[in-house]
């Protein structure tokens, strides 16, 4: 009876004959759907975008309501909204850039270390092959099959094999700091636009407050729903939406209350 081994280099299945020989892998073509794709691996950038948009909405709406609680001046609220949007979007973008750039530098340093080890001579390469073999042994393969897999993958692309299976680095999806910064900035801005536009053109104070609160409530429910749906928690859509809504309402309520206390203190 044949055993099957997933080829870590691609979406393929390698058939292992009883004598230990590897057959040519059965490849999955680009137009074939992988039935084992999990929710945690799907749409990661879209989920990150929704989280960033939620941050933008809560940050800007909270500051607008805080200022609205302390002053009825429309210009003050507009200024607060703009400051929260620009400051928050740039802060998110810069934070993501610094974080992901550090991750990228660490990944490249580890990859270069592997290259240096491979260039150090036959003894070092033999040691690295033993390490790769033990990785597959620890994953449940036999010693003989682990050695065979390690030798095959080393022959195909030794750096890719060690980067993926020893370091956990996929050379095809290295960290991209500029991409991460751009997504964070756009996501925050998309969320911030909802309360900002809701209150920008309304001159009446209380109508403006309720407009910002209403639009923000809708946005929080929407982001909570989408986050749960994309995460595969289809049976917890209501819970996910309510959780996001509750957190946002607490933040907005706290800042509005603080603004109201400040207004009362200054009036007295």
Buried (B, 14 or more C-beta within 10 A) or exposed (E): EEEEBEBBBEBBEBBBEEEEEBEEBEEEEEEEEEEEEEEEEEEEEBBBBBBBBBBBBBBBBBBBBBBBBBBBEBEBBBEBBBEBBEEBBBBBBEEBBEBBBEBBEEBEEBBEEBEEBBEEEEEEBEEBBEBBBBBBBEEEBEEEBBBBBBEBBBEEEBBBBBBBBBBEBEEEEBBBBEEBBBBBBBBBBBBBBBBBEBBBEBEEBEEBBBBBBEBBBBBBBBBBBBBBBBBEEEEBBEEBBBBBBEBBBEBBBEBBEBBBEBBEEEEE
